[in-house]
Amino acid sequence: MFFSLSSIRKPKQEFNLLHLETQEYYFLSLKVSLHNNNEIRGKLHICSRSLVFQPNQPKLPMIKMKYSNNLILKILRNIDTKTMNQIMSIKWTPSLLMEDIDSLDINQLYQHFKRDKNNELLDRLYKVQSRTANSQYTIMFLRVDKLFVINRNPISPYITETCDENIVFSISQSNSKQNIVRFLKLYQGLTQAEDENSFISTIINTTLNEAMNEHRAYSSQQGLKIELAVKCKLIKPEGNIFGLFSIQRDEGIKYIPLINSPKGKILMWQLTDIKFFLKYRYMFKQIGLEIWFFNKKRSVLLVFEDPQQLDTVYKYLIRKTTKNQISSITVEKLTELWVDGGLSNFDYLMSLNTFSSRSFCDLSAYPVFPWIIAEYTDKNFDLTSPEFFRDLSRPVGALNKHRLQKYKQSYQEQLKSQKNNNNNDMIPYIYPTHYSSPGTVVYYLIRKIPEFVIKLQNGVFGPTDRIFRGIDSTWYTTLNLHADSKELIPEFYSLDPDFLINCDKLELGMTQEGEIIDDAIIPPWANSMTDFLLKMRMALESDYVSSQLPKWIDLIFGCKTRGEEAVKQDNLFYPYTYAENVNWNQCRTSIEKQALETQVAEFGQVPIQLFNSSHPNRKLKIHPSLKQKQQLNSSSQRNLQLTDIQQESQNKDYVTCLQNQVSSLQWENEKLKFNLDTIKQEFQLQKIETFNSQYDQEEIDKKGQDLMSDDSLYQQIKM
């Protein structure tokens, strides 16, 4: 199935959007060298809230300098090595920093403000024996109160260092003059703008508009006809990339990244590469399009400016693609297939997530899967016992009756307050937190992609009691903590244990009992990480879960997600997690809009309702031992034989061995299916995704095609 995609990939140890704060954007990079006693070559990235220096050597840390920490930048031209060493030794005062450095007598200042120790912090961070050559430089002189040290090997929380030293970068001559001027203008605007959001919006719109004009002009010069060209965003878990979506008659589909794209690579496909495409609800707006390709495991999620642009692109793709490429598969057809036993529970849940606009590309609407098993302390793995499973007819927050009672008391108080104050704008709710949010996703993925947690937690891993330690402890907190009602993510049933293993030897901290947090702790009924996931998948695909799964689907995707049925089932969440309660037109200022966007993106989103009536049951039989308690049909002959063996055998170890063998066979079967599907796709289209390196920033500079001209920036922004 095209819905079963690979989850988030681990980023490389280089600068990426995960090193930025939430709502922070990357714009441009310059090749520079950091000078202290040595010369450290790298790149200086200008972002909306900081400058980030990335050494070329991946073993060396990056340093982040925030504008909010009194960052001051000045340019000095034609500086020789001796003068540079003097500049690094001067003790600059605030009054001197406000002066024009070019007019100052450096030698005289050096005699009066010589310091005993020089650049101890930078020497400690960058121990590289590479002496600076004697030549003329154009340098950036920086002063900042704090440095944030970003270690990449191994990854760790940011280290905050008080900085009372001078930071000097020499600008490489390989940088174009256009980029240097653009860099300085961006810095000036970002540090002096009264309204950060308005300034960034101006930069983005200016860049996209100019790029659109240049793209059309360039295509016309090359004799290429543009069928369609619109501005849009590429949605990725680490951040959103602004750019152009273009379809040319002979060149196929292009996505040209412009803002928030450190690599700056153009993505290219052919129309025949498209496997399926679906409209996508992004941030409760019908403006997204998700596309799957034959030659990619991951989908591509594009978000357009308005529904009209989306309809234009969607109708064009419908005209130009075959019926097989158009998503003729419907929820009704998939449900019918699942009911008849032609679709696994895992694939069906992934399908429902996809049709309800939940994607691996969108961290704010990540696919949600249920807790299946309720026993994580026993050694016995017993799929024949109903007590072994979680009650799928109830929300996670309602599984603990004592906690639910407190939730409902709060709900009744909200109802009274609403009635007494005659306030119809106040919408009562039961649960203060949602079952799926970016915080939930990164909580589970901390070992695989710790950068997500560091970004979300503002540079730290967070308290050790909030770190994902193991399955049993997470299940306990989910049942008992007041603000915790999280479900699982698909990775728990994907048969890939990399998110459970601390492969990078991260220092995740120590518990109050003195236990070092390392690999995730698995239940005693699992022999290994792989065995744990295999048994989780077995439980998901078991007959008991197949019989109960429609009840959970009603709570998440169906008739019990809203209205009176949601009230009866204790399935009400915070109002702004529902699309019908979010009105973007009420946002009068950019600050209000940003606040609402943050709330929608980070607090969780109730999926699109796919079913208006109760979900149909599956046509399956279950074990006789479950028939009496659940009033279900008798088991199939094969499962009945396995039950007889379990009842007759006195050797539980032997039964467990048989179960493990069945699990291994199922796992091998899954791999064979995946490999067969991959081979078919490769035979159908022997193409691979093209990342056209000729369009990266340096090549664009060489050709003189800068996407933000200097004069236009001056006109758009008042410095």
N, C-alpha and C positions, 0 to 999 in steps of 0.2 A: 504493500500500500504506500502511496506517496505521502501519507500523513506521518508515517513513522520515520521522522528525520533524526539526524544526530543532534545531540544537545550542544551547549555552548563549548566552543573550542578554547583551549588554553592559549593565552596570548604569548607572543615572544618577549624575550627580555630586552625590549627596546621601548622608547617613549610611545605611549598610546593614550587613548582617551580615558583610560582608567586612572591615569595619574592626575586627572583634573578633578575639581570639585563638581558637585551637581550644579547644573546650569552654567558651567564654565565652558568656553569654546577655544579651540585652537585656530590660529590664523596663518602663521608664517614661521619659517625657520631660516636662520643664517648660519653659515659655516664660520666658526670662531675657534680661537684657542684661548684657554684659561691660563693666565700667567701668575705664578708665585715664584718659587725658586725653579720651577720647571715649566714646561709648556704642555698643556693637556688639550689635544685637539678634540673637537666635537661639534655639536650643534646647539644653538640657542633658540629655543622655541618661544614665541610670543603668544600668550593666551589672554583671555579676557580679564583674568584676575591675577596673573602671575607670569614670571619668566622662568623657564625650566632649562637648565643646562644638562645636556646628555653627552658624556664622553663617548668617543668612538669605541673604547674598550669596554665590553659588556660587564666585565668584572668590577669596574669602578662604579661608584654610586652616582646617581643624578642629584642635583641640588635644585630646589624650588624656592624662588624668591617672590613673595606676595607683595602686591602693591599696597595692601593694607598695613604692612609692616614698615612704613616710611621709606619705601624704595625710591631712590633718586638715581637717575641715569644721565650721564653727560658724555658727549663725543669729543675726543681730542684727536687732531690730525697731525701727521708727520712727527710722530714721537719715536725717538731712538731707544735702544735698549737701556742705556744709562738713565735716561729721563724716566723711562717706565719703572725702573727699580726705585727711583726716588719717589715717584707718585704712589707706589704701593706702600711706602714707608711713612708718608705724611699723615699726621693725625688731623683729619678734616673736622672742622667745627661747622655747626649749622649755618653760620653766616657765610663761611667760605663756600659751602655747597651751593648757595644761592648766587654766587658770583659767576661771571663768565670765565671759565677755566683757561680759555685760550689767551686771555689778556693777563694772566697771573705770571709772576716770576717764580717758576718751579724751584730753581736752585735756592732762592732766598727762603721760600717756604720750607724747603727741606732742612735748612740749617736751624730753623726755629722750632720745627715740630718733629724732629727725628724721634723715633720710638726705639725702645730697647729690644723689643721682640716684634717679629714681623710674620704675619700670616701663619700662625700656628695651626689654626683650624684647617685651612686649605692644605697645609703640609701633611696633616694627619689624614685627611680624606684622600689625597692624591699623592701617593708615594711612587712617582714615576721618574726615573732618571733620564731626563731629556732636556738638555740645556737649550736655552733660547738663543737663536742666532742673532747677530748684530745687524739690524736693518731698520728701515723706517716703517712705522705702523700707523694705521688708523685704529684707535682703541675706544672701547666703551668703558667708562669708569662708573662703578656702581657702589652705592652704600645702602645697606639694609639692616634693620634691627635683628631679624631672625632669618636663619636658613633652615629649610626642611630637607633633611637628607633622605633620599629614596634608595634604599639598598635593593639590588636586583638579584643578587646571588649570595645567600638565599634571600627570598622575599621576606620582608619584615615590616612592621609598622614604621611610619616616618619618625625620624629622630629630630627633635627640635634643638637647634644650636643657637645660642646667643652670638651674634656676629658684630664685633667691633673692628673688623678688618676691612681693608679696601679690596674690592674685587675688580680685576681688570681683565677684559677680553680684548684680544686683537681680532679685527674683522678680516677674514680671508679675502684676498683679491679675486677669488673665483666667484664671489657674489656679484650679481648684477647691480648696477646703480639703482635701477628701478626697485629692486627688492629692499635695498638698504633704506632708500627714502620711504618706501611703504612701511617698513618696520618702524622707523622713527615716528611717522605720522600716527600709526596705530598706537604706539606707546603714549604719545602725547594725548591723543583723544581718550584712551582708556583710563589714564590717570587723572585727567582733568574734567571728564564729562560729569555733569550734575546728575544725569539719569543714565545709569549703566545700560538698562534694558533698551532704552530708545536709541542709544548710540550703537549698540550691537545690532539692533534691528536695521538701522540705517546702513551699517557696514554690509550686512548680509544682502539686503535688497539691492544696494549699489553694485556689489560684486556680481550677483546673479543677473541683473539687468544688462550690465556691460558684457558679461560672458555670453549671454544670449545673442546680443548684437554681433559680437565677434564670431561666434559659432556660425551664425547665418551667413555672415560675410565670407568667412573662410570656406564654408561649404560651397557657396556660390562661385568663388574663385576656382575651386577644384572641380567644378562641374557636377557636384553631388546635389541631388534633390532631397530636401528634408521633408519627409512625410509628416512628421510630428515632432514638436519640441516644446517641453514645458518645464517649469521649475518644480522641484520636489525635494523631499528628504529621503535618504536611505536610513532605515531604522535598524540599528544594531544594538546588542545588549550593552556594549560599552559606551554608546553614545550615538547621537543622530548626526548624519553628514548631509550638508546642504549642497545641492548641485543641480545639474540639468539632465533630464531624461529625453533622449533624442532617438528617433527612428529615421534612418536614411534608406533610400531605395536600394542601393547596392552595398551599403556598409552594415546593415542590420541595426541592432539595438545597442545604444551606448548609454552609460551613466557616467557623467563627467563630474567628479567631486570637486568642490570649490572651497567650502568652509568646513572646518572641523575634520579634516582628513590629513593626518600626518604623512601618510604614504603618497597621497595624491594620484593614485593609479586609476586609469579609466577602465571601467568594466565593459566588456563587449560580449554580445551573444547574437545568434541568428534566431529568426522567428521559429525555425524548425527545431531549435534547442528547447523550446518551451514544452513542458510536459502538461502542466495544469496551471490555472490561475483563478483566483477567487478575490472578490471584494473583501476588504478588511475594515473593521471598525477600530479606529485608533483614537485613544483618549476620549471615547464616547462620541466621536465624530465619524461619519461615513465618508472617509476621504482616503482610505488605504487600499492597496492592491498587493496581494501576496502571490509570487510567481515561483513555481517549481521547474527545474530544468533537468533534462535527462543526464547531463554530465556533471551535476552537482548534488551532493548529499544535503546541502542546506538550501532553504528557500531564500528568496530576496523579498524584502518588505519595503515598499515604496509608499510614501504619504504625500499627497498633493495639496495644493493650496485650498481647494474647495471641491464640493461634490461635482460641480460642472466639469472641472478638469479631469477628475477621475472617470466620469462617464465618457468623456472624449477618448481617453486612452483605452478604456475597457471596450468600447464599441469598435475601435480600430483593431484591437487584438482579436475580437470576435470575427471581424471580416477577414482578417489575414491568416487565421489559424484554422485547422481542421476541427471537426467535431470531436475527435479523440483528445485534442488539446484543450478544448473548452471543458470546463468542469461540469459535465453532464451528470456526474455522480451527485445525487441528492441525499439529504439526511434520510428521507423516506426509504430510498433504495438500500442505504447502508443498514438502517434499522431492520429492514426485511431480511437482509443477508445475515445479520447477527442473530436474529430470532431463529432462523433456520439452521444455525450452527456453522455457517460458512465464513465467519469472521471471528477472530480471537477477541477476548475481552480487551486486551492491550490495544490492538489495532482499532477496535471500535471506540474506546475512550479517546485515543489520539485523534480519531476522525471527528468526534463530537467537539473536542477542544478546537480543532482547526475550523470547523464550521461556526463555532461561537466566537471566532476572532481571538484565539489565544495561540501564540506563536513562540517558538524558541528565539526568534529575533527580537521580541518585545518583552523586556524584563518586567514591565508594568502589567502585562497580561500573559504571564507564562502558563504553559499547560499545567492543569491541576489534576492530581490523581488521589484516590482515597487511601486512607489507612485501611488495611484489610485485616491484619492479624491483631489480636488484643493481648496475646501472651508472649512476653519477651524475657521471662525469667526461668521458665521450665525447660528441661532438656528434651522433652518429647515434642515432636513435630506431628501433630495429629489433625489431619484434614477431615477426619470423620466426626469431629466434635464441634457442635455449634458454639460452645463456650470458647473455643480457640479463636473465633472470629469476632471482629468488631460489629456492632449493630449498625448496619448500613442504612437503616430507615431513619436514623436520627443524625442531625448535624454534630460535628465534633464537639462543639461547645455545649451540647445538651447531653453528652454521655455521662457526665458527672452531675447527678441529680442535686446535690447540695450546692454546687456552684451555679447550676441553672436556676435554682430558687433565688439566689442573690441577683442574678441577671434580670429575672422576671420582676422582682421587687423594684429594681431601678426602672424597668419599663413601665410599670404601673404608676410610679411617681411622675414619669415624663408625661403619661396620659393625663394625669390630674393637673399638672402644670399647664399643659396645652389647653385643657378645658377651662381652667380658672382664668387664665390670661387671654383666652379667646385668640390664641396665636396659631393660625393655620400653617404658618411658615415653619413651625417647629414640628419635625417628624420624629416620633419616638422610634427607638431601636432597642434590640436586646443585647447584641454583642459589640463591645467597643473595638474589637479588632477583626480583620477579615481572615478567611481561611487560606488566602493566597495573595502575596504581595512581594515586591522586590526584596524586602527584608527576609521573608521566608525562603526565597530562592537562594540568596547569597549565604544564608545561614547553613543550608545543606551543602553548598558548593565551596565552603571555605578552604578545603584541602586541595581542591582542583584549581580554583581561581581565587586565591586570597585577595587579589587586587580589588575585586568587587566589594568585599567587606571593608577593606581599608578606605575605599572611596566613599561608601555609604556611611561609614563611621568617622569620617573626617580625619583620616590618617592613622587610625588605630584598629586593632582587632576587637576591641570592646572588652567588657568584664568577662572573666573566665566562666562565670555562671551562665553567660549568654552565648557561649561557643558550643557548637554541635559536638558533643562528646561521644554519644553513642545512641543506639536505637532505644534501649530501655529507658534511659534518662529523658530522652526527647518525648517518648510516649507518656511518661509520667507528668512532665511539665505541661504537655498539651492537654492532659485531662484535668490538671489541678490548678495551674496558675490562672490568676484572674484575667490577664490580658494575653491569652494564648489559646487559639483555636485553629491552628494551622493544619492543613492537610499535607499530603506528600507531593513530590514532583515525579515526572516519568522516569528519572534516573534510577529510582528504587526498583523498577521492573524492567530495566533495559539490558541487564546482564553484563554491564561494563562497570567494574568496581573501582575505577580510578578516582571517583569523588569520595571514596571512603578511606583511601590509603594516603598517608602523609609522605608521598614520594619525594617532595622537596625538603623534607626534614624541617618544616616550619616550627618555630618556637611559639606554640599556641598558648603557653602559660601552664599554670599549675592550679589544681583544685584546692579547696580549703582543707582537704584531707591530706594534701601533699602529693597527690597523684599527678604526674606529668601527662598532659593531653597530647596524644600522638595519633595513631590510627583510630578510626571510629570503632567503638566497642559494639560487637555484634552479639546476638542472643546465643545462649548455650546450645540451642537446637541446631546451630549452624557450625560446620567444621572449618569454614574459611569464608573470606569475603565473596568469592565466586559462588560457593555453596549457599550463602545467605541470599544472594540475589536470585539464584535458581529457585530456591524454595519460596521466595517472595513471589516470583513469577508463577510457580505452581499453585500457590494459594490464590493468586488473582485469576487463574484459569480454572480453578476448581469448580465442580458442579454447584457447591453451596453458594459461592460468590456469584456464579452465573444466575442463580435463582434470586439472589438478593440485590444484585447490581441495579436493576430498574428503580429501586427505591432511592438509591443514592443519586441516580441520574435525575430523578424528579426534583431532588433538593438543589442540584447544581445547575442543570440545564433545562429543567422541565417545569411542570405545572405548579410546583411548590416553592418556586423561587421568589414569588411576589404575591401581593394581595392577601386575602383572607386565609388561603391555604398556607402561606408562609407564616402567618401569625399562629395558626393551629399547630404547625410543626416546629415552632420556636426557631424560625429560620430567617430572622430579621437582622440586618447589619446596618452599619452607619449609613445615613442617607446618601452621602456623596459617593458611595460605592455602587449606586444605581444610576444608569444613564438618564432616566427620566427626571432625576432630581438635580441634574447639572445643566445650568443654563449659561452658556458662554456669552450670550448677548448682554447679560447683566454686568459683565466686567467693564467698568468705565475707564480704568487706567491700566497701564502695563503692569503695575505692581499687583493689582487685583487679579489680573489674568495669570501672572506668574504664580501667585499664591494658590489659585485654583488648580493650575496645571500640576503643581507640586503635590497637592492633596490627592488628585485623581491618580497621578503616577505612582505615588508611594504608599497609599493607604489600602489599595486593593480595588478590584473591579468585579462586580457580579457579571458572569458571562451572559451573552445573548441568549434569550430564552428560545430553545429549539422545539419544545413540545408543549402544546396547550392542554393535553390530557395525560393521564397516567401512562407511563412507558409500558409497552407490552412485555410479557414474560418470554423467556427463551424456551424453546421446545427441547428441553433436556430432561433426563432422568437423574436422580441422585440416590445416594446410599440408603438402604432400608432403615439404618439407625437414625437418619435425619427425617424420614418420612413421618414418624409419629410426632415429632416435635414441630416440624415445619409444614406438615400436610402437603408434601410434594410427591411426585411420581416416584416409582421404583427406579433403582439404579440400572445402568446399562450392564450387559453381561460381563464386560471386561472389568468394570469397577466392582461388580459383585464378586468376581473371582478373587480380586485383590483383598476385598473385605473378608472373605472366607479364610484366606491365608492368614490374615492378621488375627482373626478370631481363633483359629486352630493352632497357630504357632505360639509356642511359649518363649521363643527366642526373639525378643524385641530388636536386638542388634541385627539379626538376619533380615527382619522386615525393613529396618532403616536402610540396610545395604541395598535391598531391592528398590526402595524409593529413590535412593541416590542414583542407581543405575537408570531408572526411568527418567530422572531429572537430566542426567548426562545425555541420554538419547534425545530428549526434547531440545536440549541446548544445541546438540549437533544438527538436529533438524532445522532449528532456527538459522544456524550459520549457513547450512546448505541452501535454504530458501533465499537468504540475503545474497549469497554468492551467485546463485542462478539469476536472480533479478539484476544484479550488477552486470553479469556477462551479457544478458539480453539487451540491456541499455547500451553497452559498449558496441554491440553489433549493429544496433539501430542507428546510432550516431557516433561515429568515431571522431569525436571532437572533444576538446577539453576547454575549460574556461580560460578566456584570454584576459590576461592582465597586461595591457599595452604600456610598456615602460617608456615608450617614446614621448608620452605626454606628461611625465612627471615634471615637477616644478623647475628643475635645473634645465631640462630640455626646452621647456617653454621660454625660460629666460634667454637661452641661446638664440631662439628664433624670434625673440622680441615680442612675444605674445603674452604680455602681462595682463591678467584678467581684472586688475584694478588700476586704472591709470591714475597718475599722481594728481592731475588737475581736477579730475572729477571728485576725488576724495576731499579736496579743499572746498569745492563748491557745495558738497553735501553736508559737510560738518564745519561748524564754526569753532575754530581752535581758540 
